[in-house]
Amino acid sequence: MSVEIAPFVRREQIPAGEESSSSVTTKYASRDYGSEINWLHIRPAHEARVPKKQETTEKTLRRLQGFLVEDEGEEYKVAFVENNALVFYYLPASPMRKAGVAAPNQPFQMDEVEVQLGNGRTVTGYTFVPLAKPSDVFDDSINLNGERRRKLATIFKKFGKAKD
C-alpha cells in the first residue's frame, strides 16, 4: 500500500460560512492500489453533531443527621440520631473527606439519593454535607470539682433532671 500526501488542492467549493483554513484535503491512496476514494476531506470538530444529553432525575429517599465519632483510616465510625437513639455505623471515609467532614464530633447530613438515568437504569447513592466546619468543632471537658458539682446540682434542682 502506498500513501502519498499531496499538496493542498481544493477540488470542491467551500460551504458558506466555513473558513478556507478550517479544512484539509489529503490524497491518501493511489488509484493503482484499487482505492475508489482518492481524496479525504477533513473538517473541524465544531461541525460534528453532539449527542443528546439524557435526562436524569434525582430523588432524596432519606435524610439523616449525624456526627463523626472516630476516624479509623479507610472507614469513619459515625453516629446517627434515629428515634431519639444513637445508631452507630461504619462508612467509607473518602466520600466524607471529599465533602469536608474530617473532625471528630463534626456534624453532617447524609442524603440517600436515587438517580433515574435516561436509559432507564437506577443508581442509588449517598451525598454528604458538613453542617459545621472542622475548625468549629471542639471537645472541651469540664473538671467537676466540688464547687462546679454544687452549681450543677443547683441547676438540675431548679430546671429539672438531665435526660440520659
DAKA-V737355 format. One line per field, one symbol per residue. phi: phi as a letter, one per 30 degrees, with the letter a starting at -180 (. if undefined). psi: psi as a letter, one per 20 degrees, with the letter a starting at -180 (. if undefined). burial: I if it has 24 or more other ideal C-beta (glycine too) atoms within 12 Angstrom, else O. Layout:
phi=???
psi=???
burial=???
This chain:
phi=.cbbccddbdcbdddejcdddcbbcbdcbddddjddccbccccddddddddddddbbcbddbbbcabdcaccidbccbbccbhhbdbcbcbddddddddjcbceiddabccccbccdddjdbbcabbbbdcadedddbbdccdddeddddddddddddcjdddd
psi=ppppoqqpopirqpqpipqhjiqppppiqqhiijpiohqpopqqhiiqppqppqpqqpppgqpqpaqpgpokdiqpprpqoplkqpppqpqphghhghijoiqqjpqrpppoqpporhjiqpppapqpppiqqhiipqmqqponagghgggghgghggirqqp.
burial=OOOOOOOOOOOOOOOOOOOOOOIOOOOOOOOOOOOOOOIOIOOOOOOOOOOOOOOOOOOOOOOIOIIIIOOOOOOIIIIIOOOOOOOOOOIOOOOIOOIOIIIOIIIIIIIOOOOOOOOOOOOOOIIIIIIOOOOOOOOOOOOOOOOOOOOOOOOOOOOOOOOO
